[in-house]
Amino acid sequence: MGATDPSSRPPRTDVKAPPFTYHRPDTLDAALSLLAEHGDDAKILAGGQSLIPLMGLRMGRPDHIIDIGRIPGLSDITVHDDRSVTLGALVRHEQANTSADVAEHQPLIAATMPWVAHRAIRTRGTVLGSIAHGDPAAEMPAVVLATGATLVATSASGRREIAARDFFEGYLDTALRADEILTEVTFPAWPSDAVGSVVEVARRHGDYALVGLVARLEIDAGDIITNAALAFFGAASTAIRVPTAEDILLGARANAKTFASAAQIVASELNPPADIHGTTAYRKHLASTLTRQGLEAAVATIGVPS
Ligand SMILES: Cc1cc2nc3c(=O)[nH]c(=O)nc-3n(C[C@H](O)[C@H](O)[C@H](O)COP(=O)(O)OP(=O)(O)OC[C@H]3O[C@@H](n4cnc5c(N)ncnc54)[C@H](O)[C@@H]3O)c2cc1C
């Protein structure tokens, strides 16, 4: 049988986005007016690194795309007097990765960025796009949970603040309304006694994690843990904290025995969904192992004895 002339094949439609109307507003107000007009039929386009693939797979079919990429003033990284840090809607992953301000004031974000996809994707994809998208296997939703960040949602009728713990409502589902743009995220000042780490297991470098952990501890001069956050990704339908394991850490010495107890609780509390990449049991095992490794990696930064 001879080869088929490619030009005689019917065009493939399965990897092309369905038709849509493209808008490129020059101001935030214009973008918000368009969103108010088209609501559920519209999607914001930031870096396009998640939205465009999803449309190609026909998992998203917005009639209107509102591209915020040319709106000035949305790419700022601001360090406030109290050392909290605000990122605007168009701060790219790679901008955060290379920012001296982020490295100095928000070490957990700096530690996270190299795990996010590949550099080519990081140069387009935005930090807030990742948060707004709410992929349960993405790193940044877990970072905002672990740090207690505050998100700002803006619509034509005003702005409102949403605590990170109230933001992620389900698989790719957040507290953002259809007429709102996520315009800012503010990370509270990093305490001087805080340590943190990001650990994950992925099949290949740059892939989404099978399971990952963002760990953050505050430890006093006597090696006692005074604050703890364990935020997992790839372990539930959203990024998720495990309060019972955090409670075990509170008031305990920061050592291997304490971390093993927390790891045991994580294994019993989490019930990660299975998919073609891993069973529930495998992901539980990963989450538990990563708990120990992540906590040990966190304290290693200040040399607390184990
Ligand atoms: C091969 C590949 C590997 C990847 N690996 C990883 C990984 O390991 N970890 C990871 O975290 N990510 C990964 N990503 C995703 C990447 O980080 C995306 O950039 C990110 O998830 C979304 O950011 P974006 O700016 O591209 O958003 P877009 O794709 O433009 O938008 C994503 C969604 O969020 C909405 N949205 C975006 N910005 C806003 C806003 N300001 N307000 C309201 N809604 C908004 C859009 O409407 C859309 O629904 C990967 C992507 C690819 C293609």
Ligand as a Chemical Component Dictionary entry (heavy atoms), coordinates in Angstrom:
data_LIG
# 
_chem_comp.id                   LIG 
_chem_comp.type                 NON-POLYMER 
_chem_comp.pdbx_formal_charge   0 
_chem_comp.three_letter_code    LIG 
# 
loop_
_chem_comp_atom.comp_id 
_chem_comp_atom.atom_id 
_chem_comp_atom.alt_atom_id 
_chem_comp_atom.type_symbol 
_chem_comp_atom.charge 
_chem_comp_atom.model_Cartn_x 
_chem_comp_atom.model_Cartn_y 
_chem_comp_atom.model_Cartn_z 
_chem_comp_atom.pdbx_ordinal 
LIG C1  C1  C 0 4.308  20.999 29.411 1  
LIG C2  C2  C 0 3.820  21.816 30.592 2  
LIG C3  C3  C 0 4.285  21.491 31.849 3  
LIG C4  C4  C 0 3.849  22.224 32.948 4  
LIG N1  N1  N 0 4.314  21.875 34.173 5  
LIG C5  C5  C 0 3.905  22.581 35.239 6  
LIG C6  C6  C 0 4.385  22.266 36.553 7  
LIG O1  O1  O 0 5.213  21.363 36.748 8  
LIG N2  N2  N 0 3.912  23.002 37.597 9  
LIG C7  C7  C 0 3.005  24.027 37.419 10 
LIG O2  O2  O 0 2.605  24.655 38.383 11 
LIG N3  N3  N 0 2.563  24.352 36.200 12 
LIG C8  C8  C 0 2.978  23.667 35.119 13 
LIG N4  N4  N 0 2.513  24.018 33.885 14 
LIG C9  C9  C 0 1.510  25.115 33.775 15 
LIG C10 C10 C 0 2.167  26.470 33.699 16 
LIG O3  O3  O 0 2.855  26.739 34.905 17 
LIG C11 C11 C 0 1.115  27.576 33.475 18 
LIG O4  O4  O 0 1.788  28.706 33.159 19 
LIG C12 C12 C 0 0.219  27.954 34.618 20 
LIG O5  O5  O 0 -0.446 26.871 35.154 21 
LIG C13 C13 C 0 -0.888 28.934 34.186 22 
LIG O6  O6  O 0 -0.352 30.180 33.981 23 
LIG P1  P1  P 0 -0.670 31.001 32.645 24 
LIG O7  O7  O 0 -0.283 32.398 32.895 25 
LIG O8  O8  O 0 -0.043 30.330 31.486 26 
LIG O9  O9  O 0 -2.274 30.903 32.588 27 
LIG P2  P2  P 0 -3.236 30.735 31.350 28 
LIG O10 O10 O 0 -2.960 29.473 30.633 29 
LIG O11 O11 O 0 -3.276 31.979 30.549 30 
LIG O12 O12 O 0 -4.614 30.618 32.154 31 
LIG C14 C14 C 0 -4.911 29.462 32.912 32 
LIG C15 C15 C 0 -6.313 29.599 33.515 33 
LIG O13 O13 O 0 -6.304 30.599 34.532 34 
LIG C16 C16 C 0 -7.159 31.697 34.161 35 
LIG N5  N5  N 0 -6.411 32.916 34.523 36 
LIG C17 C17 C 0 -5.103 33.187 34.242 37 
LIG N6  N6  N 0 -4.752 34.335 34.818 38 
LIG C18 C18 C 0 -5.849 34.803 35.453 39 
LIG C19 C19 C 0 -6.104 35.948 36.254 40 
LIG N7  N7  N 0 -5.138 36.847 36.530 41 
LIG N8  N8  N 0 -7.344 36.109 36.756 42 
LIG C20 C20 C 0 -8.315 35.196 36.505 43 
LIG N9  N9  N 0 -8.136 34.096 35.776 44 
LIG C21 C21 C 0 -6.907 33.898 35.264 45 
LIG C22 C22 C 0 -7.420 31.553 32.680 46 
LIG O14 O14 O 0 -8.665 32.108 32.310 47 
LIG C23 C23 C 0 -7.373 30.039 32.519 48 
LIG O15 O15 O 0 -8.605 29.492 32.897 49 
LIG C24 C24 C 0 2.931  23.317 32.774 50 
LIG C25 C25 C 0 2.488  23.647 31.493 51 
LIG C26 C26 C 0 2.915  22.905 30.402 52 
LIG C27 C27 C 0 2.421  23.284 29.047 53 
# 
loop_
_chem_comp_bond.comp_id 
_chem_comp_bond.atom_id_1 
_chem_comp_bond.atom_id_2 
_chem_comp_bond.value_order 
_chem_comp_bond.pdbx_ordinal 
LIG C1  C2  SING 1  
LIG C2  C3  SING 2  
LIG C2  C26 DOUB 3  
LIG C3  C4  DOUB 4  
LIG C4  N1  SING 5  
LIG C4  C24 SING 6  
LIG N1  C5  DOUB 7  
LIG C5  C6  SING 8  
LIG C5  C8  SING 9  
LIG C6  O1  DOUB 10 
LIG C6  N2  SING 11 
LIG N2  C7  SING 12 
LIG C7  O2  DOUB 13 
LIG C7  N3  SING 14 
LIG N3  C8  DOUB 15 
LIG C8  N4  SING 16 
LIG N4  C9  SING 17 
LIG N4  C24 SING 18 
LIG C9  C10 SING 19 
LIG C10 O3  SING 20 
LIG C10 C11 SING 21 
LIG C11 O4  SING 22 
LIG C11 C12 SING 23 
LIG C12 O5  SING 24 
LIG C12 C13 SING 25 
LIG C13 O6  SING 26 
LIG O6  P1  SING 27 
LIG P1  O7  DOUB 28 
LIG P1  O8  SING 29 
LIG P1  O9  SING 30 
LIG O9  P2  SING 31 
LIG P2  O10 DOUB 32 
LIG P2  O11 SING 33 
LIG P2  O12 SING 34 
LIG O12 C14 SING 35 
LIG C14 C15 SING 36 
LIG C15 O13 SING 37 
LIG C15 C23 SING 38 
LIG O13 C16 SING 39 
LIG C16 N5  SING 40 
LIG C16 C22 SING 41 
LIG N5  C17 SING 42 
LIG N5  C21 SING 43 
LIG C17 N6  DOUB 44 
LIG N6  C18 SING 45 
LIG C18 C19 SING 46 
LIG C18 C21 DOUB 47 
LIG C19 N7  SING 48 
LIG C19 N8  DOUB 49 
LIG N8  C20 SING 50 
LIG C20 N9  DOUB 51 
LIG N9  C21 SING 52 
LIG C22 O14 SING 53 
LIG C22 C23 SING 54 
LIG C23 O15 SING 55 
LIG C24 C25 DOUB 56 
LIG C25 C26 SING 57 
LIG C26 C27 SING 58 
# 
